[in-house]
Amino acid sequence: MNSVTKTFKYKLDLTPQQAAVLARTKGLCNWLYNTALEQRRAAWQMRRLSLSYYDQANELPELKAAVPEFKEVHSQVLQQVLVRLDRAYQAFYRRCANGEKPGFPRFQGANRYHSFTYPQYGNGASFDNGFLVLSKIGRIAVRWSRPLEGTPKTVTVSQAADGWYVTVVCVGIAMEPLPLTGHEIGIDVGVKEFLVTSDGEMVHNPRLMEQAQRKVRWLQKRVSRCQKGSHRRKKAITALAKAHQTVARQRLDFHHKTANALVQANDVICLEDLQVRNMVRNHHLARVISDAGWAQFRTILSVKAAWAWREVIAVPPQYTSQDCSGILPDGRLCLERVWKSLSVRTHVCPRCGLILDRDANAAINIKRAGLALRGAPATAGTVNRESPVL
């Protein structure tokens, strides 16, 4: 049986002293990140020298001798900070090579650096009788919302708006195949409805951020009215962050439930290979697209499908809404290209006379294109159990 990697996240039950120690550790990691970034920038500007992770990691013992505060942090946690910076540089080089907007690594303020990582479970971080034991920090109570599975590999401690969390990456978790249903489906995500299936079913778009917009705007005004650096401003910022956190969690819950229903009911799920990053550049639709969270939903759907040995097939999105999905009297597909703007919500074909919601029409085309790419007929029992497709 194949296995997968899974992440478990739990909230920490801290004392005020423990919260202060975690905040100090995070602050020292933030300090190291900015210091290492400044060193790389200075080395390039002054000597045209490109420093690597290993160059900076070899200097950590000297840094600890010069700055004793860093001795309060586990050695591998400090190394992981340099790994994080190196990944930021590698991503910068990759974007430059691909002709994308580079986005040079920048200094991280205290409000942007939220976590630190123990890369090896058992070396600085472990669990003992329900407690999280962190080197140089101590025993911390954990709120166990579900049991831990598999073999823990890495432990990350992060700060959110409502407190501190621990995230554990575990490997060796057995997959749980679902019984075959003999059903394939195509889905088209949209701005009016969250998604429409090739069977004509619609999932309503909850527009969570739009519902919370009034409260968020009031909290934003409250922050702007407070004096910078004041205690009242810090409280207002926390309240605003919690409001955004609530919306994000509601969206995540909606995505999980929707993806779970699709995976349980279908052997094959076909969807568009949308480039959401490019689509949000349209300022007329950016807020609605971001509120819907298409990219996050696709990730969750792919992970759940792999877990259950289902197939998710991404098809090119070109002309899925414009081409007619109707069938001519002689049994051939119509495929008449009917041009229509985004404001036109109904597909009307002048060739075969099909009248259908544009998203439902697109979902049918997506299903046909996905099954064609898959190279298998749309019949029961055609799922390849040996190689789930993501």
C-alpha positions in Angstrom: 0.0 0.0 0.0 1.3 3.4 -0.9 1.9 6.0 1.7 1.6 9.8 1.8 2.9 12.7 3.8 0.5 14.6 6.0 0.6 17.7 8.2 -1.0 18.0 11.6 -1.6 21.3 13.3 -2.3 21.8 17.0 -2.8 24.9 19.2 -0.4 25.3 22.1 -1.6 26.0 25.6 1.0 28.4 26.9 1.8 30.2 30.1 2.7 33.9 29.8 6.3 33.0 30.4 6.4 30.4 27.7 4.7 32.8 25.2 7.4 35.3 26.0 10.2 32.7 25.3 8.6 31.7 22.0 8.3 35.3 21.0 12.0 35.9 21.9 13.0 32.9 19.9 11.1 34.0 16.9 12.6 37.5 17.2 16.1 36.1 17.3 15.4 34.1 14.2 14.0 37.2 12.5 17.2 39.1 13.5 19.4 36.3 12.0 17.4 36.3 8.8 17.7 40.1 8.3 21.4 39.9 9.3 22.2 37.1 6.8 20.3 39.0 4.1 22.3 42.1 4.7 25.5 40.1 4.6 24.6 38.6 1.2 23.6 42.0 -0.2 26.8 43.7 1.1 29.0 40.9 -0.3 27.5 41.3 -3.7 27.6 45.1 -3.8 31.1 45.5 -2.5 32.9 42.4 -3.9 30.5 40.9 -6.4 30.6 37.8 -4.3 27.6 35.5 -4.1 27.3 33.8 -0.7 25.7 30.3 -0.4 23.9 28.7 2.5 27.0 26.7 3.4 29.1 29.9 3.6 26.8 31.5 6.1 26.1 28.3 8.1 29.9 27.8 8.7 29.9 31.2 10.3 27.2 30.4 12.9 29.7 29.3 15.6 31.6 32.6 15.3 28.2 34.5 15.3 27.2 32.8 18.6 30.5 33.8 20.1 30.1 37.4 19.1 26.3 37.6 19.9 25.6 35.3 23.0 21.8 35.8 22.5 21.9 33.3 19.7 23.0 30.6 22.1 19.4 30.6 23.4 18.2 29.1 20.1 18.8 25.5 19.0 21.5 25.2 16.4 19.3 23.5 13.8 16.7 26.2 14.1 19.3 28.8 13.3 20.4 26.7 10.3 16.8 26.5 9.1 16.6 30.3 9.1 19.5 30.3 6.6 17.8 27.6 4.6 14.7 29.8 4.4 16.8 32.7 3.1 18.6 30.5 0.6 15.2 29.3 -0.7 14.1 32.9 -1.1 17.2 33.6 -3.3 16.7 30.4 -5.3 13.1 31.5 -6.0 14.4 34.9 -7.1 16.8 33.4 -9.5 14.1 31.1 -10.9 11.7 34.0 -11.5 14.5 35.9 -13.3 15.3 32.9 -15.5 11.6 32.5 -16.4 11.1 36.2 -17.2 8.7 36.8 -14.3 8.7 39.7 -12.0 11.8 39.0 -9.9 10.8 40.1 -6.4 14.2 40.4 -4.7 14.3 38.9 -1.1 13.5 41.7 1.4 14.0 42.3 5.0 11.3 40.9 7.3 9.7 43.0 10.0 8.4 41.5 13.2 4.9 41.4 11.8 6.0 39.4 8.8 8.2 36.7 10.4 5.9 34.2 12.2 7.6 30.9 12.7 10.7 28.8 13.3 11.4 25.1 12.4 13.1 22.1 14.0 14.0 20.1 10.8 14.6 16.8 12.6 12.1 15.4 15.0 13.8 14.1 18.1 16.7 16.6 17.7 15.4 19.6 19.7 11.7 18.9 19.4 9.7 15.8 20.5 6.5 14.8 22.3 6.4 13.3 25.7 3.2 12.3 27.5 1.1 14.7 25.5 3.5 17.6 25.9 5.7 19.3 23.3 9.3 19.4 24.5 11.4 22.0 22.8 15.1 22.3 23.4 16.1 25.4 25.5 12.4 26.3 25.8 10.8 23.5 27.9 7.6 21.5 28.1 4.5 23.0 26.5 0.9 21.7 26.7 -0.8 20.9 23.4 -4.5 20.9 22.6 -4.8 17.5 20.8 -7.7 18.0 18.4 -6.9 14.7 16.7 -4.4 11.9 17.1 -1.0 12.1 15.5 -0.4 9.5 12.7 2.7 8.2 10.9 6.3 9.1 11.7 7.0 12.7 12.6 9.8 14.4 10.6 9.8 18.1 11.1 8.2 20.4 13.8 7.3 24.1 13.1 6.2 26.5 15.8 4.2 29.5 14.4 2.3 32.5 15.7 -1.1 33.3 14.5 -3.6 36.1 15.4 -5.1 34.0 18.2 -2.0 32.3 19.6 0.7 29.9 19.0 0.5 26.6 17.0 2.7 23.6 16.3 2.7 22.0 12.9 4.1 18.4 12.5 4.9 16.9 9.2 4.5 13.1 9.3 5.4 10.5 6.7 4.4 6.8 6.1 0.7 7.3 6.4 -1.2 4.7 4.5 -3.6 5.9 1.7 -7.3 5.1 2.1 -8.7 4.1 -1.4 -12.5 4.7 -1.8 -14.7 2.2 -3.6 -15.2 3.0 -7.3 -18.4 4.8 -8.2 -18.1 4.5 -12.0 -18.7 8.2 -12.4 -16.6 10.9 -14.0 -17.3 14.7 -13.8 -16.1 18.0 -15.1 -16.2 21.2 -13.0 -16.0 24.8 -14.0 -15.2 27.4 -11.3 -16.7 30.8 -11.7 -17.4 34.1 -10.0 -21.2 33.9 -9.9 -21.4 30.3 -8.6 -18.4 28.8 -7.0 -18.5 25.8 -9.3 -20.8 24.1 -11.8 -20.5 20.4 -12.6 -21.1 18.7 -16.0 -24.2 17.1 -14.4 -25.7 20.6 -14.0 -25.2 20.8 -10.2 -24.2 24.2 -8.8 -22.3 25.0 -5.6 -23.1 28.4 -4.4 -20.3 30.9 -3.9 -20.4 32.0 -0.2 -18.5 35.2 -0.8 -17.1 35.1 2.7 -14.9 38.2 2.5 -17.8 40.2 1.0 -20.0 39.2 4.0 -17.2 40.3 6.5 -16.3 43.4 4.6 -18.3 45.8 6.8 -16.6 44.6 10.0 -13.2 44.5 8.4 -13.5 48.1 7.1 -14.6 49.3 10.6 -11.6 47.5 12.2 -9.2 49.0 9.5 -10.5 52.5 10.4 -10.0 51.8 14.1 -6.4 50.9 13.4 -5.8 54.0 11.4 -7.2 56.2 14.1 -4.8 54.9 16.8 -1.4 56.4 17.4 1.4 54.3 16.0 3.2 52.4 18.7 0.4 52.7 21.2 -1.1 49.8 23.1 -4.6 50.6 21.7 -3.2 50.3 18.1 -1.7 46.8 18.9 -5.1 45.7 20.2 -6.8 47.0 17.1 -4.3 45.3 14.8 -4.9 42.0 16.7 -8.7 42.4 16.3 -8.3 43.1 12.6 -6.0 40.0 12.2 -8.5 37.8 13.9 -11.3 39.0 11.6 -9.1 38.1 8.5 -8.2 34.8 10.2 -11.9 33.9 10.7 -12.6 34.5 7.0 -9.6 32.4 6.0 -10.7 29.5 8.2 -14.3 29.7 6.9 -13.0 29.6 3.3 -10.7 26.6 4.2 -13.6 24.7 5.8 -15.8 25.4 2.7 -13.1 24.1 0.4 -12.5 21.0 2.4 -16.2 20.1 2.5 -16.7 20.8 -1.2 -13.7 18.8 -2.3 -14.6 15.9 0.0 -18.0 15.7 -1.6 -16.6 15.6 -5.1 -13.9 13.0 -4.3 -16.4 10.7 -2.6 -18.9 10.8 -5.5 -16.5 10.6 -8.5 -13.7 8.5 -9.8 -12.4 11.1 -12.2 -12.6 14.9 -11.7 -11.7 17.2 -14.6 -11.0 20.9 -14.2 -9.4 23.8 -15.9 -5.7 24.5 -15.6 -6.2 28.1 -14.5 -3.4 30.5 -14.0 -4.9 32.3 -11.1 -1.9 34.5 -10.5 -2.4 36.1 -13.9 -6.2 36.3 -13.6 -6.1 38.4 -10.4 -4.3 41.1 -12.4 -7.8 42.0 -13.6 -8.7 44.6 -11.0 -12.4 44.2 -11.8 -12.4 40.5 -10.8 -9.4 40.3 -8.4 -11.4 40.6 -5.2 -14.0 38.0 -6.2 -11.4 35.6 -7.4 -9.3 36.0 -4.3 -12.4 35.6 -2.1 -13.3 32.3 -3.9 -9.8 30.9 -3.4 -9.6 28.8 -6.6 -5.9 27.9 -6.2 -6.4 26.8 -2.7 -9.4 24.7 -3.6 -7.5 23.0 -6.5 -4.7 22.1 -4.1 -7.1 20.6 -1.5 -9.0 18.7 -4.2 -5.8 17.2 -5.6 -4.5 16.1 -2.2 -7.8 14.5 -1.2 -8.0 12.8 -4.6 -4.5 11.3 -4.2 -5.4 10.2 -0.7 -8.5 8.3 -2.0 -6.9 7.1 -5.2 -9.0 9.3 -7.4 -7.9 11.1 -10.5 -7.8 14.9 -11.0 -7.1 16.0 -14.6 -6.3 19.6 -15.5 -7.2 20.6 -19.1 -6.3 23.8 -21.0 -8.9 26.5 -20.3 -9.0 27.9 -23.8 -12.5 28.2 -25.4 -14.2 25.9 -22.8 -17.0 28.5 -22.4 -17.1 29.5 -26.0 -17.4 26.1 -27.7 -20.8 24.5 -27.9 -21.2 21.1 -26.0 -24.3 20.1 -27.9 -24.8 17.1 -30.1 -26.0 17.3 -33.6 -28.8 15.1 -35.0 -26.3 12.8 -36.7 -24.6 12.2 -33.3 -21.5 14.4 -33.9 -20.4 17.0 -31.4 -21.5 20.5 -32.4 -18.4 22.4 -31.2 -19.7 25.7 -32.7 -17.6 28.6 -31.3 -20.1 31.1 -29.9 -18.2 34.2 -28.8 -19.6 35.9 -25.7 -18.3 38.3 -23.0 -18.2 37.4 -19.3 -21.4 39.3 -18.7 -23.3 36.9 -21.0 -24.3 34.1 -18.7 -26.3 31.9 -21.1 -24.9 29.9 -24.0 -27.1 30.0 -27.1 -25.9 28.0 -30.1 -27.1 29.1 -33.5 -26.1 25.7 -35.0 -27.7 23.1 -32.8 -30.0 25.3 -30.9 -28.6 24.4 -27.4 -29.5 26.8 -24.7 -27.5 26.3 -21.5 -25.9 28.1 -18.6 -22.4 29.1 -19.8 -20.7 27.5 -16.9 -22.6 24.2 -17.3 -21.6 24.2 -21.0 -18.0 24.8 -20.0 -18.1 22.0 -17.4 -19.3 19.5 -20.1 -16.5 20.6 -22.4 -14.0 20.3 -19.6 -15.1 16.7 -18.8 -14.8 15.7 -22.5 -11.3 17.2 -22.8 -10.2 15.6 -19.5 -11.3 12.2 -20.5 -9.7 12.6 -23.9 -6.4 13.5 -22.2 -6.8 10.6 -19.9 -7.1 8.3 -22.9 -9.8 6.1 -21.4 -13.6 5.8 -22.1 -16.1 7.3 -19.7 -17.2 3.9 -18.3 -17.3 2.4 -14.9 -14.1 0.8 -13.5 -11.6 2.6 -15.7 -9.6 4.3 -12.9 -6.0 3.2 -12.8 -5.4 2.2 -9.2 -1.6 2.0 -9.8 -0.9 5.7 -10.6 -3.4 8.3 -9.3 -3.0 11.4 -11.5 -2.6 14.9 -9.8 
